[in-house]
Amino acid sequence: MALPFLPGNSFNPNLGKTKFHKSQLFDYRNDISTMVGEHKSGIGGAPLPGQKLKPRHSAFPSGEGSDKPAWLAFDRQVLSFDAYFQEAVNEKREEQFRVRKCKVYFYLEDDSIQVNEPQVKNSGIPQGTLIRRHRIPLPPPNEDEYYTVEHFNVGKEIEFYGRTFKLTNCNQFTANFLRKLGVQVNLPENTPSDPYSGYRQQLDDSMQPLRPYERYDTLKQFLDNDGKVLRFYCYWDDSDAMFGDSREMVMHYFLADDTIEIREKITPNSGRDAAPKFLNRARLPKYAPTLLNQPGEKTDRTVLNVFGPTGHGGRYILDSLKTGAVHLDFYHDGDLTIGSVINVWGRKMVICDCDEFTREYYRSKYGISDFGPMPYKAPAPGRPGRVVPPYNGFGSEEDSLCSCAGLIPKPPRRDFIKFMEKDRHGLESNVLRFMARMDTTKPIDADRRFIISYFLSDDTLLVFEPPVRNSGVIGGKFLERSRVKKPGQELYKSEPSAYYLAQDLFVGAKVQFNNHIFVLIDADEYAFRYMEKHSSEFPVAHVHNILGKLKDQALKNTDDIKQFFLRNDPEGRGQIPYEVFRNLLTQVCGNKLAEHEIMTLGRYFSERQDEQVNMSVLLGVAQEQLRKHNFENFTRLKQLMMHHDTSRTGSITRKKVRMVSKAFHVPVSDDLLRAILEKLAGTDDTPVNYQEFVDLLNWRETPVEPLHYTAAPTTLGKWVGAESRDNVMMVQYTPLMGEIFGANMSDS
């Protein structure tokens, strides 16, 4: 009986409360006022009148330890239940309903549920995932709530989207977890059997095979040898038949199933159709062709009738002795060797050779090491050489040869790769220049000097005669730049003519241009250095080959050479003038050493006096160029170089200095800029103090003595020869003697 609602008889519900705040029930979402607190309590955390709080997720009792969220505490923890549901089958006499077993998974981290049905062989039903993983709502009228862990227990029936599942069992983890929550786990229940599945099983058990066959397992052989094929080269001698000949074959033996395939090599113009296969892939019997077997005579196993009538109702057993069985011998890999003759349905084929994989297979399995091929065909006749008509005199030989290659004449191809590699690039001109004189007895022509330039990019020659005042001879181009043929060749012939190459030009060589014979008497420094750098292409500049020639002659005149050095070097300084050194080699070797080879030895063992350009001269020329172009923006140039100095060390590499100078359009030639940087730093990776570099170029604040800069000579007439000999003054003969006679002779 309730107390009357009178003063003193009613209870104040706010007694003991400390929270009287009101929950926020409305908020803005996408600028729209929306109710967001339908799941929140009222004033002070108490529900409002008529409000029903619905739990959103499973509520787990808090235990000892850290209070982790559910997605972290229950990560990868799943409750698993065995379940089944019954499905009605209409309009079928064999079955009225079907029992389908499935698995129900409950994910503790987010209360999601997944239902899977295991695959059943020959069921004809799409099985697998019946319900994908997601939160499943409760059936009406509680569709606004979701299934939680409290709804699951063994023996319960749960409804997912109108289909009722009966939980029959669970795994050990699920049972332990439910017990820790205080749930009494029911005992497992049996899943009812499917009547139609039992009926199908009875039919399968009652069926007996009409013919008891023995199973041959060939899967292992297939898995081990799939894709492995032995290849043999053989031939079939069909010359005894009318219009027959020897026919080449290629036999493939498949190790996966011991089958053989044969293909024929159809040579061009043989008159035969190119059939895809000579023998289809199959097992090849050794003794074929044979008579056809009667029906039932060739079987895998023999069947004996024990008792009863023949046919249905009798009893049979397998004959383990295989009485009356017909056996056929087939070719295997052990029967195929080089030189053996195989029977291909009455055709005798001889195996002559095999490929490398087949050799390795027989070497590893059978230990065979002799795989010498058998010659079985005559060598193919050589292809007749192409007859080229002789040169007709019109155009160049290359043009005439291209007109014979096709109906539409095409210009001869130029070696563009060689042109790009040997074209002028920076200080590398790739032009070899030689000083020459005419080999004549005429006094006027004997005093004339010529400069022969050989261009490595296209193997052309240019002969230039420097003009000499009051000589009576007009200088200039003596021979236009072109390729020059070697003398003594027939003009109208089919073979291409031989032209002068770079290896034919060296100091002391005689060349003939248009019936004029020239003797090369000197070369410029670039030619000497290029030939010494590529000594493998130029034998006259190969020091070791020259020392080999000199050693053969010097060993015969050891005493004379020793007396010669004592006579010309009485003080024992170990060096003699170059002209004396040349006279010695001329006396010892005679004409066996060319003049260029003597000069190569002199340069190799000489005390060189290279011309070193002074730094002040380079800076004077550079500041003169900057002054002419009125360049004064040195502060901005420093700032750009400082931008590339990321580590703020005050130095950057030579490569970056050149890159910034080119980008800023500093009016200094690249060769001059490279020479200045070589003075400041040795290699490209050596850091350069860019502030010092810019201060040296600053002609306003740090001027140097102005110099008039003259460009390098571009015409050939300004070189007069004898440059290399001026650099070679003295030759050190002590290391030369050590190379020829050994260390003892050089010390003595």
C-alpha positions in Angstrom: 0.0 0.0 0.0 1.5 3.3 -1.1 1.7 6.2 1.4 -0.4 9.3 0.7 1.3 12.1 -1.1 1.3 14.4 2.0 4.0 16.6 3.5 6.4 14.4 5.5 5.3 11.2 3.7 7.0 11.8 0.4 10.7 11.2 -0.5 12.8 13.8 -2.2 14.6 12.1 -5.1 17.3 14.8 -5.1 18.7 13.8 -1.7 22.4 12.8 -2.1 22.7 13.9 -5.6 25.7 16.0 -6.7 25.0 16.3 -10.4 22.1 18.5 -11.6 23.4 19.3 -15.1 21.2 18.7 -18.1 22.5 16.7 -21.0 22.8 18.3 -24.4 20.2 16.8 -26.6 20.4 19.0 -29.7 23.3 20.0 -31.9 24.2 21.2 -35.4 25.3 18.8 -38.1 26.1 20.3 -41.5 24.4 23.5 -40.3 21.2 21.7 -39.6 19.8 21.4 -36.0 19.5 17.7 -35.2 18.6 15.7 -32.1 21.8 13.9 -31.0 20.9 12.9 -27.4 18.3 10.3 -27.7 20.6 7.9 -26.0 21.6 10.3 -23.2 20.0 10.5 -19.8 18.1 13.5 -18.3 18.9 15.9 -15.5 21.6 14.6 -13.2 22.1 11.4 -15.2 18.6 10.1 -14.4 16.3 9.1 -17.3 13.5 11.5 -18.2 9.9 10.4 -17.6 9.0 7.9 -20.3 12.6 7.7 -21.6 14.1 4.2 -22.2 17.9 4.0 -22.5 19.0 1.4 -24.9 22.5 0.0 -24.7 24.5 0.5 -27.9 27.1 -2.3 -27.3 27.6 -5.2 -25.0 28.2 -4.3 -21.4 31.1 -6.2 -19.8 31.9 -6.1 -16.1 35.0 -4.0 -15.3 37.8 -6.0 -13.7 41.2 -5.3 -12.3 43.9 -3.7 -14.4 43.9 -1.1 -17.1 40.5 0.1 -18.5 41.1 -0.6 -22.2 38.4 0.0 -24.8 36.6 -2.9 -26.3 38.2 -2.7 -29.7 41.6 -3.1 -28.0 40.8 -5.4 -25.1 38.9 -7.9 -27.4 40.9 -7.6 -30.5 40.9 -10.9 -32.5 38.6 -12.5 -29.9 35.6 -14.2 -31.5 32.8 -16.4 -30.0 32.1 -19.4 -32.3 28.8 -21.3 -32.2 27.6 -24.4 -34.1 24.1 -23.8 -35.4 21.6 -25.0 -38.0 18.4 -23.9 -39.6 15.6 -25.7 -41.3 14.6 -24.8 -44.8 11.3 -26.0 -46.4 11.5 -27.7 -49.8 8.4 -27.5 -52.0 7.3 -29.6 -54.9 9.9 -32.4 -54.4 9.0 -35.9 -53.6 12.4 -37.0 -52.2 12.6 -34.3 -49.5 10.1 -32.0 -47.8 12.7 -30.0 -45.7 16.4 -29.5 -45.6 18.7 -29.1 -42.5 21.6 -26.8 -43.2 24.5 -26.6 -40.8 26.4 -23.4 -40.3 28.8 -21.5 -38.1 27.9 -18.3 -36.2 30.7 -15.9 -35.2 30.2 -13.1 -32.7 33.1 -10.5 -32.7 33.6 -9.1 -29.3 35.4 -6.0 -30.4 32.4 -4.4 -32.2 29.4 -6.8 -31.6 29.4 -7.7 -35.3 28.0 -11.1 -36.4 29.0 -13.4 -39.3 27.3 -16.6 -40.5 29.1 -19.1 -42.7 27.9 -22.4 -44.1 30.6 -25.0 -44.9 30.7 -26.4 -48.4 29.0 -29.7 -49.0 30.0 -31.8 -52.0 27.4 -32.0 -54.8 24.8 -30.1 -52.8 23.8 -27.8 -55.6 23.3 -24.9 -53.2 25.3 -21.7 -53.1 27.2 -22.0 -49.9 29.9 -20.1 -48.1 29.2 -16.8 -46.3 25.4 -16.5 -45.7 25.5 -13.3 -43.7 28.4 -10.9 -44.0 30.0 -9.5 -40.9 28.1 -6.6 -39.5 25.8 -5.6 -36.5 22.5 -7.4 -36.9 19.4 -5.7 -35.4 16.9 -7.6 -33.2 13.6 -8.8 -34.8 10.6 -6.5 -34.6 9.4 -4.7 -32.5 12.9 -4.2 -31.2 14.5 -3.5 -34.5 16.1 -0.3 -33.1 18.4 -2.5 -30.9 21.2 -4.9 -31.9 22.3 -8.3 -30.8 24.8 -8.3 -27.9 26.7 -11.0 -26.1 23.8 -11.5 -23.7 21.6 -12.9 -26.5 23.9 -15.9 -27.2 24.0 -19.2 -25.4 23.9 -22.9 -26.3 20.4 -24.1 -26.9 18.9 -20.7 -27.8 17.1 -19.8 -31.0 18.0 -16.5 -32.6 16.5 -14.9 -35.6 18.6 -13.2 -38.3 16.5 -11.4 -40.9 13.5 -13.7 -40.6 15.6 -17.0 -40.5 15.8 -18.8 -37.2 19.1 -20.4 -36.2 19.4 -22.9 -33.4 22.7 -22.8 -31.5 23.7 -26.4 -30.7 27.3 -26.1 -29.5 30.3 -23.8 -29.0 34.1 -24.1 -28.7 36.1 -24.0 -25.5 37.0 -20.3 -25.7 33.4 -19.3 -26.0 32.3 -21.5 -23.1 35.0 -20.1 -20.9 34.2 -16.5 -21.8 30.5 -16.9 -21.2 31.2 -18.5 -17.8 33.4 -15.5 -16.8 30.5 -13.2 -17.6 28.3 -15.2 -15.2 26.3 -17.0 -17.9 25.5 -20.7 -17.3 26.4 -22.4 -20.6 23.9 -25.1 -21.5 24.8 -28.6 -22.5 25.5 -29.2 -26.3 22.6 -30.5 -28.3 22.6 -32.8 -31.3 22.1 -31.5 -34.7 19.2 -33.3 -36.5 20.3 -35.2 -39.6 19.2 -34.2 -43.0 16.9 -37.0 -44.4 17.8 -36.4 -48.0 21.6 -36.5 -47.2 21.1 -39.8 -45.5 19.2 -41.1 -48.5 22.0 -40.0 -50.8 24.6 -41.7 -48.6 22.7 -45.0 -48.7 22.6 -44.9 -52.5 26.3 -44.3 -52.7 27.1 -47.1 -50.3 24.8 -49.6 -52.2 26.4 -48.8 -55.5 29.1 -51.3 -56.7 31.4 -50.8 -59.7 30.6 -53.0 -62.6 34.3 -53.4 -63.5 36.9 -53.5 -60.8 39.9 -51.6 -62.2 43.3 -51.2 -60.6 44.3 -47.6 -60.1 47.6 -46.4 -61.5 48.9 -43.3 -59.8 50.7 -41.1 -62.3 50.3 -37.8 -60.5 53.8 -37.9 -58.9 55.5 -38.4 -62.2 53.5 -35.5 -63.7 54.2 -33.1 -60.8 57.9 -33.9 -60.9 58.5 -33.7 -64.6 55.8 -31.3 -65.9 57.4 -29.0 -68.5 60.5 -31.2 -68.9 61.0 -32.3 -72.5 64.0 -34.2 -74.0 64.9 -33.1 -77.6 66.6 -35.4 -80.0 67.7 -34.7 -83.6 67.2 -37.7 -85.9 66.7 -38.6 -89.5 64.8 -41.1 -91.6 66.5 -42.5 -94.6 63.8 -43.0 -97.2 66.1 -43.1 -100.2 65.0 -46.7 -101.0 61.6 -45.6 -102.0 60.8 -43.9 -105.3 61.6 -40.2 -105.2 62.6 -40.7 -101.5 65.4 -38.9 -99.7 66.8 -38.4 -96.2 64.4 -36.4 -94.1 65.4 -34.6 -90.9 63.2 -35.0 -87.8 63.0 -33.5 -84.3 61.8 -35.9 -81.6 60.4 -34.7 -78.3 60.1 -37.0 -75.3 57.8 -35.8 -72.6 59.0 -36.9 -69.2 55.6 -36.1 -67.6 53.8 -39.1 -69.2 56.4 -40.9 -71.4 54.9 -39.8 -74.7 56.7 -39.0 -77.9 56.1 -36.4 -80.6 58.0 -36.1 -83.9 58.2 -33.0 -86.1 59.8 -32.8 -89.5 62.2 -30.1 -90.7 60.9 -28.8 -94.0 63.8 -27.2 -95.9 63.0 -24.4 -98.3 62.2 -25.4 -101.9 62.0 -29.1 -100.9 58.6 -29.7 -102.6 56.9 -31.0 -99.4 54.0 -29.5 -97.6 54.8 -28.2 -94.1 52.7 -30.6 -92.0 52.3 -29.5 -88.3 53.4 -32.9 -87.0 54.9 -36.1 -88.4 53.7 -38.1 -85.4 51.2 -36.9 -82.9 52.0 -37.0 -79.2 51.4 -40.5 -77.8 53.2 -43.5 -76.3 55.3 -45.2 -79.0 55.3 -49.0 -79.0 58.6 -50.7 -79.8 57.2 -53.5 -82.0 54.8 -51.8 -84.3 52.8 -52.2 -86.4 51.1 -55.3 -85.0 47.9 -57.1 -85.6 44.8 -55.6 -84.0 43.7 -57.2 -80.7 40.3 -58.8 -80.2 37.8 -57.0 -78.0 38.5 -57.6 -74.4 41.9 -59.1 -75.1 43.8 -56.0 -74.1 42.9 -54.9 -70.6 44.7 -53.5 -67.6 43.6 -56.4 -65.3 42.1 -59.8 -65.8 38.7 -60.6 -64.2 37.8 -64.2 -63.1 34.2 -65.4 -62.8 34.0 -67.2 -59.4 30.4 -68.5 -59.6 27.0 -67.6 -60.8 25.7 -66.8 -64.3 27.6 -64.5 -66.7 26.5 -60.9 -66.4 24.3 -59.4 -63.7 24.2 -61.5 -60.5 27.6 -63.2 -60.9 30.6 -62.8 -58.7 34.0 -61.7 -60.0 37.5 -61.3 -58.6 40.7 -59.8 -59.9 43.4 -62.1 -61.2 46.6 -61.1 -59.5 48.6 -63.3 -61.9 47.2 -61.5 -65.0 46.6 -64.7 -66.9 46.3 -64.1 -70.6 47.1 -60.4 -70.4 48.6 -58.7 -73.5 51.6 -56.5 -72.7 53.0 -53.9 -75.1 56.5 -52.5 -74.7 56.8 -48.8 -75.2 59.9 -46.6 -75.6 61.2 -45.0 -72.4 64.0 -42.5 -71.8 66.5 -45.3 -71.2 66.0 -46.6 -74.8 66.9 -43.3 -76.5 70.6 -42.7 -76.9 72.7 -41.1 -79.7 73.3 -43.7 -82.4 70.3 -45.9 -81.5 67.7 -46.8 -84.1 64.0 -46.6 -83.1 61.0 -48.0 -84.8 58.4 -45.4 -85.5 55.5 -47.5 -86.8 57.7 -49.3 -89.3 60.0 -46.4 -90.1 63.6 -46.7 -88.9 64.9 -43.4 -87.4 68.5 -42.8 -86.3 69.1 -40.5 -83.3 72.1 -38.3 -84.2 72.2 -35.5 -81.6 70.4 -33.8 -78.7 70.2 -30.5 -77.0 72.0 -29.3 -73.8 69.1 -30.1 -71.4 68.9 -33.6 -72.7 72.7 -34.1 -72.2 72.5 -32.8 -68.7 69.5 -35.1 -67.9 71.4 -38.3 -69.1 74.6 -37.1 -67.4 72.9 -36.8 -64.0 70.6 -39.8 -64.2 72.5 -42.4 -66.2 76.1 -41.1 -65.9 76.6 -40.9 -69.7 79.3 -38.5 -70.7 79.8 -39.3 -74.4 77.5 -37.2 -76.5 79.4 -36.9 -79.8 77.0 -36.1 -82.6 76.7 -38.4 -85.6 77.2 -36.7 -89.0 74.2 -37.6 -91.1 74.1 -35.0 -93.9 76.5 -33.4 -96.3 77.6 -29.9 -95.5 75.4 -27.3 -97.0 76.8 -25.7 -100.2 78.2 -22.3 -99.6 76.2 -19.3 -100.7 77.7 -17.9 -103.8 79.3 -14.5 -103.3 77.6 -11.5 -104.5 79.1 -10.2 -107.7 79.3 -6.4 -107.7 79.8 -4.7 -111.0 83.0 -2.6 -111.3 83.2 1.1 -110.5 82.0 3.1 -113.5 83.7 6.4 -112.7 80.5 8.4 -111.9 80.4 9.8 -108.4 82.2 8.1 -105.5 82.6 4.3 -105.2 80.1 4.3 -102.3 77.5 6.0 -104.5 77.9 3.5 -107.3 77.7 0.6 -104.8 74.5 1.9 -103.4 73.0 2.1 -106.8 73.5 -1.7 -107.2 71.7 -2.5 -103.9 68.2 -1.7 -105.1 66.1 -0.1 -107.8 65.9 3.2 -105.9 69.4 4.5 -105.2 70.0 5.7 -101.7 72.9 7.8 -100.5 75.6 5.9 -98.6 75.2 5.8 -94.9 77.4 8.0 -92.7 79.0 6.6 -89.6 77.1 8.9 -87.3 78.2 7.3 -84.1 81.8 7.7 -85.0 81.1 11.3 -86.0 79.5 12.1 -82.7 82.4 10.5 -80.7 85.2 12.0 -82.7 83.8 15.4 -83.4 85.3 18.5 -81.8 84.3 18.7 -78.2 85.8 21.5 -76.0 89.6 21.3 -76.1 89.4 17.9 -77.9 89.7 18.7 -81.6 90.2 15.1 -82.7 92.4 16.4 -85.6 95.9 15.0 -86.1 98.3 17.5 -87.7 101.6 16.7 -89.3 104.3 18.8 -90.9 105.4 17.4 -94.2 107.8 18.1 -97.1 107.8 17.0 -100.7 110.0 14.0 -101.6 111.5 15.6 -104.7 114.9 16.7 -106.0 113.6 20.0 -107.2 115.2 22.7 -105.0 112.1 24.9 -105.1 109.7 22.2 -104.1 112.1 20.7 -101.5 111.9 23.8 -99.4 108.1 23.9 -99.3 106.4 22.8 -96.1 102.9 21.5 -95.8 100.5 20.8 -92.9 98.5 17.6 -93.3 95.4 17.4 -91.1 93.7 14.1 -90.5 90.1 14.4 -89.2 89.2 11.4 -87.1 85.4 12.0 -87.3 85.2 11.0 -91.0 88.7 9.9 -92.0 89.3 12.8 -94.3 92.6 14.6 -95.1 93.3 18.3 -95.6 96.7 19.5 -97.0 97.5 23.2 -96.4 100.6 25.1 -97.4 101.5 28.1 -95.2 102.2 31.1 -97.4 105.8 32.3 -97.4 106.7 35.8 -98.5 108.9 36.2 -101.5 109.0 32.5 -102.1 107.4 32.6 -105.5 104.8 30.0 -104.4 101.2 30.9 -103.6 100.2 29.2 -100.4 96.8 28.1 -99.2 94.9 24.9 -99.6 96.9 22.3 -101.5 94.3 19.5 -101.3 90.6 20.0 -100.4 89.3 18.0 -97.4 88.3 14.6 -98.6 89.2 10.9 -98.3 92.4 10.0 -100.1 93.0 6.6 -101.8 96.2 4.7 -101.3 98.4 4.5 -104.4 98.8 1.4 -106.6 95.1 0.5 -106.9 93.1 -0.1 -110.0 90.5 2.6 -110.7 87.7 0.5 -112.2 87.3 -2.6 -110.0 84.5 -4.3 -108.0 86.3 -4.3 -104.6 86.2 -1.2 -102.5 89.4 0.9 -102.5 91.6 1.3 -99.5 91.9 4.8 -98.1 94.5 6.4 -95.8 93.7 5.8 -92.1 95.1 7.4 -89.0 97.5 4.5 -88.5 99.2 5.3 -91.8 100.3 8.7 -90.7 103.3 9.1 -88.4 106.5 11.0 -88.3 108.8 9.5 -90.9 106.1 7.9 -93.1 105.8 8.5 -96.8 102.4 9.2 -98.3 101.2 9.9 -101.8 98.4 12.4 -102.6 97.5 12.9 -106.3 101.0 11.7 -107.5 102.7 14.0 -105.0 104.9 12.1 -102.4 105.1 13.7 -99.0 107.4 12.8 -96.1 106.0 13.5 -92.6 108.7 15.2 -90.6 106.9 16.4 -87.5 103.6 16.5 -85.6 101.9 18.8 -83.2 101.6 18.1 -79.5 98.0 17.1 -79.7 98.8 14.4 -82.3 101.6 13.0 -80.1 99.5 12.9 -77.0 96.5 11.4 -78.8 98.5 8.6 -80.3 100.2 7.9 -77.0 96.9 7.8 -75.2 95.5 5.3 -77.8 98.7 3.4 -78.2 96.8 0.1 -78.9 95.6 1.7 -82.2 99.0 3.2 -83.1 101.9 0.8 -82.9 104.5 3.6 -83.5 103.3 5.2 -80.2 103.3 2.0 -78.1 106.4 2.2 -75.8 106.5 -1.5 -74.8 106.5 -2.6 -78.5 109.3 -0.1 -79.3 111.4 -1.3 -76.3 111.0 -4.9 -77.5 112.4 -3.9 -81.0 115.2 -1.9 -79.3 116.1 -4.7 -76.9 116.8 -7.2 -79.7 119.3 -4.8 -81.4 120.8 -3.4 -78.2 121.8 -6.7 -76.8 124.1 -7.2 -79.8 126.0 -3.9 -79.1 126.1 -3.7 -75.3 129.7 -2.5 -75.1 129.3 0.1 -77.8 126.3 1.6 -76.2 128.0 1.8 -72.8 131.0 3.5 -74.3 128.7 5.9 -76.2 127.1 7.0 -72.9 130.4 7.4 -71.2 131.7 9.5 -74.0 128.7 11.8 -74.2 128.0 12.0 -70.5 131.4 12.1 -68.8 130.0 13.7 -65.6 127.5 10.8 -65.2 124.4 12.9 -64.8 122.3 10.2 -66.5 120.9 12.4 -69.3 122.0 13.4 -72.8 120.5 15.8 -75.4 117.8 14.5 -77.6 119.8 14.9 -80.9 122.6 12.7 -79.4 120.0 10.2 -78.3 118.5 10.1 -81.7 121.9 9.5 -83.4 122.5 6.6 -81.0 119.2 4.8 -81.9 119.8 5.5 -85.6 123.3 3.8 -85.4 122.0 0.9 -83.3 118.7 0.0 -85.1 119.3 1.6 -88.5 116.0 1.7 -90.4 114.2 -0.7 -88.1 112.9 2.1 -85.9 110.8 4.9 -87.5 111.3 8.5 -86.7 108.1 8.6 -84.8 109.1 5.6 -82.6 112.4 7.4 -81.7 110.4 10.5 -80.8 108.1 8.4 -78.7 111.0 7.0 -76.7 112.5 10.5 -76.3 109.2 11.8 -75.0 108.7 8.9 -72.6 112.2 9.1 -71.0 112.7 12.9 -71.4 112.8 15.7 -68.9 109.7 17.6 -70.1 109.4 21.3 -69.9 105.7 21.9 -70.1 104.5 25.4 -70.6 102.7 26.4 -67.5 100.4 29.4 -67.9 100.7 31.9 -65.1 97.6 32.5 -63.0 98.0 36.3 -63.4 97.8 35.8 -67.2 94.6 33.8 -67.0 93.0 36.3 -64.6 94.1 39.2 -66.9 92.5 37.6 -69.9 89.3 36.8 -68.0 89.0 40.3 -66.5 89.6 41.8 -70.0 86.6 39.8 -71.3 84.4 40.9 -68.4 85.5 44.5 -68.9 84.6 44.4 -72.6 81.1 43.1 -71.9 80.7 45.6 -69.0 79.9 42.8 -66.5 79.8 44.1 -62.9 77.1 42.1 -61.1 79.6 40.1 -58.9 77.4 40.4 -55.7 74.5 38.6 -57.3 76.9 35.9 -58.6 78.1 35.4 -55.0 74.5 35.0 -53.8 73.7 32.4 -56.4 76.8 30.3 -55.5 75.9 30.7 -51.8 72.4 29.3 -52.6 74.1 26.1 -53.8 76.2 26.0 -50.7 73.7 24.1 -48.5 76.1 23.2 -45.7 77.4 26.9 -45.5 81.0 25.9 -45.7 82.0 28.6 -48.1 83.0 26.1 -50.8 81.3 24.3 -53.7 82.6 21.9 -56.3 84.1 23.0 -59.7 81.2 21.5 -61.5 78.7 23.7 -59.6 80.8 26.8 -60.1 80.8 26.2 -63.9 77.1 25.5 -63.9 76.2 28.7 -62.0 78.5 30.7 -64.2 76.9 29.4 -67.3 73.4 30.0 -65.9 74.3 33.6 -64.9 75.8 34.2 -68.4 79.2 35.2 -67.2 81.0 36.3 -70.4 84.1 34.1 -69.9 84.9 31.3 -72.3 84.5 27.8 -70.9 88.1 26.8 -71.6 89.4 29.8 -69.8 87.0 29.3 -66.9 88.1 25.6 -66.6 91.8 26.6 -66.6 91.2 29.1 -63.7 89.3 26.5 -61.7 92.1 23.9 -62.3 94.5 26.3 -60.7 92.2 26.7 -57.7 91.2 23.0 -57.4 92.8 19.9 -58.8 89.7 17.7 -59.6 86.1 18.3 -60.3 85.1 17.1 -56.8 87.6 19.3 -55.0 85.7 22.2 -53.2 86.4 25.7 -54.5 86.1 28.8 -52.4 83.6 30.6 -54.5 84.0 34.0 -52.7 87.7 33.9 -53.6 86.9 32.9 -57.1 84.4 35.8 -57.6 86.9 38.3 -56.0 89.6 37.2 -58.5 87.2 37.9 -61.4 86.1 41.3 -59.9 87.9 43.7 -62.2 86.6 46.7 -60.3 88.0 45.9 -56.8 90.9 43.5 -57.5 92.1 44.5 -61.0 95.2 42.9 -62.6 97.4 44.1 -65.4 95.3 44.1 -68.5 96.3 41.7 -71.3 95.1 41.6 -74.8 93.5 38.2 -75.3 94.0 36.4 -78.7 92.0 33.4 -79.5 93.6 30.0 -80.3 94.6 29.7 -84.0 91.8 28.3 -86.1 93.6 28.3 -89.4 96.2 25.7 -90.2 98.8 28.0 -91.6 100.0 29.5 -88.3 101.5 26.2 -87.0 105.1 25.8 -88.3 106.1 22.5 -86.6 108.8 21.6 -84.1 106.6 22.2 -81.1 107.1 18.8 -79.6 110.9 18.9 -80.0 111.1 22.1 -78.2 109.5 20.5 -75.1 112.0 17.5 -75.2 115.4 18.9 -74.3 117.2 16.2 -72.4 116.7 12.4 -72.4 117.3 10.3 -69.2 119.0 7.2 -70.5 119.4 5.5 -67.1 115.8 4.3 -66.8 116.0 3.4 -70.6 119.0 1.1 -69.9 117.2 -0.4 -67.0 114.2 -1.3 -69.2 116.5 -2.9 -71.8 119.4 -4.5 -69.9 117.9 -4.8 -66.4 118.6 -3.1 -63.0 122.3 -4.2 -62.9 123.2 -2.6 -66.2 121.4 0.6 -65.3 123.4 0.9 -62.0 126.7 0.3 -63.7 
